[in-house]
Amino acid sequence: MRFSFVECLAGVALIGALAVTSPAVSHELRLPLSGKITTYATSNENGGHLPTIARGQQLGVACAEIGEAGAVVQVVLQITHALGETATGYDAVLATDQKITDDEVHVRVPAVPGLSQHIVNVKVFVTDSKGTHSCDGGRVRIV
């Protein structure tokens, strides 16, 4: 079976389009919840190592509460207002660019002005037929 140049070019374009539109799950910062083990470095309340992520990058949070079909999932980045951080004028940011897979939610960190160089608490809120539940995603430094 022989393919023409145009057919081969169309095939390469399709593969390229799939690669561009696929979520970059392997390049995201992943936060564990409910005992799920991932590559997350634990945070230290006394100033120890915190995982870092830039605005616009992917963040994945595991949350056992997500499992029910039709659940409404919202990820909130709550600014800690640590000593020495500049004021932002707001206390939290809702991450709206999201994709849900099984028991994880994948969001893009919003490119909100003033969010860089702040530590945030990551919270996942899930509303389903049983009510509203929350999962704690830990702390992360936005760079």
N, C-alpha and C positions, 0 to 999 in steps of 0.2 A: 504494500500500500504506500503510495507516494503522496506527500503533501505539497501543495504549492507554497510559494513564498508568502502569499497573503494569508493562507490558513495558519502557517507557522507564526506569523507576526500577530495574528488575532489571538492565538493560544498564549503567546508570551504576554500580551497585553492583559488578558484575563487573569493569568497567574499573578501579574504585578498588581492588578486592582484588588485581588483577594488579599494579598499581603498587606496592602495599604489600609484596607478597611477592617482587617482582623484586629481584635483588641490586643494591646501589648502586655498581656498578662505576665509574661516571663520577665518583663522589665519594671514591674511595679513593686512598691514597698508593700509587704503583706503583714498584717497585724493579726495575731492569734487571739481567739476567744474560746471559751468552753474547752480548754485543754488541747486545742488543736496546735500541733507543732509546725512552725514555718521558720523562715529566716529572720524573724524579728529579734532585735537586740533589746533586752529588757531595759526599762527606764529606771533611773534612780531618783527618788524624790530629793536627794541631797546634792543634785547637780551632776550625777554620773552620766554615762553615755546615753544619748537619745538617738533613735534613728532619725535621719534627715530626709527631706523630700522637697523638691522645688515646686513652685506654682506651675500648674499645667501638667504635672506628671501623674501617673496612675497610682492609686492607693487601694489595696484590697483588704477587706476586713471580714474575717470569718465570724459568723454569728448563728448559733443553732436555731434561733427563733425565726430565721428567714424561710425555713423549709416549706411552709404552707403556700400553695398556689394562690395567687391573687392578693397576697399580703402587700401592704403599702410599706415601703422601706425608705427611710430618710437618714442621711448621714450628716451629722452636725460637727463642725470643727469649732470647739469652744476655746477662745483665747484665754490663756492663764494669767495674763497681765503680770508677768514676773518682774521683779525689781530690776530696773535698768532698761526695760523694753519701752519703746516709744508708744504713746497712746494711739489707738487706731480709730476711735470714735464708735466702735461697735464691740460687742462681747462675743459674738458667734457668727459663723458663716454656714449656710446650708449648701452642701455639695449636690448639685442637681444633675450633672453629667454622669449617669450611672448605668451599670449593667449588673444584673443579678444572675448568678450561677449557683445552683444547688443551695448551699448554706453560706455563700459569700456574696458580698456586694463589692463591686469594683467601681470606684469613682475617680474622676479627675479633680485634683486639687484646684479650686477656683483661683483665677488670676485676679484676685481682689487687691486693690491698691492698699498698701500698708501691711499686708499679711506676712511678707518676708521678714525674717529675723524674729519670729515669734514662736513660742511653744504653744501647741494646741492639744486639748483633750479630744480624742475622737470618740464620738458616741453614735451608735446605730439605734434608731427607733423603728420598731416593727409593729404595725397595726394589722391584726387579722381577726378572724371570727371569735377568738378568745380574748380580745382586748388589745391593749398596747403594752409592749415589752421593750426593754432597752438592753443593749449590750455595750460593754465598755471596751473600746479598742485600744486603750492606752494613750501614751503621750508621744508626740512627734514634733520635731523642730522643722519649721518651714524656712527654707533658705532662699 
